[in-house]
Amino acid sequence: MNNSTLAQAKEPEIILYTEKLEVDFDGFKAIKNVNFRMRAGELRFLIGPNGAGKTTLLDVICGKVKPHKGKVIFKDHTDISKHQEHQIAQLGIGRKFQAPSIFVNLTVMENLLLSMKQKRGLYATLLVKTDNAQRERVFQYSEMIGLTSKAKEKAGSLSHGEKQWLEIGMLLMQEPELLLLDEPAAGMTDHETEKTGELLHKISDKQSIIVVEHDMEFVRQFAKTVTVMHEGTILREGTMAEIQNDDKVTEVYLGRRVVDQHA
Ligand SMILES: Nc1ncnc2c1ncn2[C@@H]1O[C@H](COP(=O)(O)OP(=O)(O)OP(=O)(O)O)[C@@H](O)[C@H]1O
């Protein structure tokens, strides 16, 4: 790293950056020399055609995939590229996958309680009495995800969109500083999609978020900054207006205008 890169990297507002990141799957380079960088409080959308390396980049950040080369620097310059997934989660990075992994036979409130950062085991948490601070947190996040009125309903009875919000709420209960979300609005109704976008903006008041997204209408409506990936590299970065007028971006999306398609 040269001096100017080092100076930039030490800027306090940078929450995460990767340096010359490379992921190799048996000789196939899914990520090639990626220098990704984001500031605290950003809501960053990651887009790109199928196979561009978006999910792999999230997998590396959360520790699910180990890079072949390069670094992933989080917050206070900790290189998390060799950390285990649970260590990375403890450091403050939370990942939500596309399929919800909620406990369908437990209530919304119980699901949130179980997700709380604590030393007790899973079921001990449900058996012992919750204290005021815990109840306050459950209330705060059930309110944020719009499920306060359904707090006592079984998670299995929620709509698809509500299940996704519950899982985001469960992630928030762990108080991560950086959330990684994979297509959070996939399969949602228009109304649910709109509410999800608003929720992401609310969360980004305090936390940083990276969203992998295919739905260009959703990105257009809610993105502040967009990173476009293509064939394992970062092709472009900018506002949606800049991205959708970029010839190279249009070209990798098979000549169609980015705003008109669902990649
Ligand atoms: N475990 C793996 N083993 C081998 N190849 C993999 C593995 N995971 C991903 N790949 C390959 O790496 C490339 C990038 O995949 P990745 O899932 O990161 O792309 P993506 O941009 O998220 O695509 P999509 O939008 O289709 O989900 C693809 O060519 C994929 O086939």
PDBQT file of the ligand as one rigid body, heavy atoms in Angstrom, charges set to zero:
ROOT
HETATM    1  N1  LIG A 301     -18.520 -22.524  -4.576  1.00  0.00    +0.000 N 
HETATM    2  C1  LIG A 301     -18.257 -22.234  -5.862  1.00  0.00    +0.000 A 
HETATM    3  N2  LIG A 301     -17.509 -23.064  -6.620  1.00  0.00    +0.000 NA
HETATM    4  C2  LIG A 301     -17.228 -22.771  -7.890  1.00  0.00    +0.000 A 
HETATM    5  N3  LIG A 301     -17.657 -21.685  -8.538  1.00  0.00    +0.000 NA
HETATM    6  C3  LIG A 301     -18.414 -20.824  -7.843  1.00  0.00    +0.000 A 
HETATM    7  C4  LIG A 301     -18.756 -21.049  -6.466  1.00  0.00    +0.000 A 
HETATM    8  N4  LIG A 301     -19.529 -20.015  -6.039  1.00  0.00    +0.000 NA
HETATM    9  C5  LIG A 301     -19.660 -19.182  -7.096  1.00  0.00    +0.000 A 
HETATM   10  N5  LIG A 301     -18.997 -19.659  -8.165  1.00  0.00    +0.000 N 
HETATM   11  C6  LIG A 301     -18.892 -19.021  -9.472  1.00  0.00    +0.000 C 
HETATM   12  O1  LIG A 301     -18.343 -17.729  -9.278  1.00  0.00    +0.000 OA
HETATM   13  C7  LIG A 301     -18.965 -16.790 -10.136  1.00  0.00    +0.000 C 
HETATM   14  C8  LIG A 301     -19.545 -15.652  -9.334  1.00  0.00    +0.000 C 
HETATM   15  O2  LIG A 301     -20.672 -16.163  -8.632  1.00  0.00    +0.000 OA
HETATM   16  P1  LIG A 301     -21.568 -15.250  -7.695  1.00  0.00    +0.000 P 
HETATM   17  O3  LIG A 301     -22.636 -16.112  -7.131  1.00  0.00    +0.000 OA
HETATM   18  O4  LIG A 301     -20.714 -14.513  -6.742  1.00  0.00    +0.000 OA
HETATM   19  O5  LIG A 301     -22.157 -14.222  -8.741  1.00  0.00    +0.000 OA
HETATM   20  P2  LIG A 301     -23.362 -13.197  -8.558  1.00  0.00    +0.000 P 
HETATM   21  O6  LIG A 301     -22.899 -11.920  -9.152  1.00  0.00    +0.000 OA
HETATM   22  O7  LIG A 301     -23.831 -13.188  -7.166  1.00  0.00    +0.000 OA
HETATM   23  O8  LIG A 301     -24.423 -13.877  -9.527  1.00  0.00    +0.000 OA
HETATM   24  P3  LIG A 301     -26.012 -14.001  -9.383  1.00  0.00    +0.000 P 
HETATM   25  O9  LIG A 301     -26.510 -12.638  -9.643  1.00  0.00    +0.000 OA
HETATM   26  O10 LIG A 301     -26.346 -14.956 -10.469  1.00  0.00    +0.000 OA
HETATM   27  O11 LIG A 301     -26.306 -14.526  -8.015  1.00  0.00    +0.000 OA
HETATM   28  C9  LIG A 301     -20.008 -17.551 -10.959  1.00  0.00    +0.000 C 
HETATM   29  O12 LIG A 301     -19.443 -17.892 -12.198  1.00  0.00    +0.000 OA
HETATM   30  C10 LIG A 301     -20.259 -18.785 -10.120  1.00  0.00    +0.000 C 
HETATM   31  O13 LIG A 301     -20.625 -19.881 -10.932  1.00  0.00    +0.000 OA
ENDROOT
TORSDOF 0
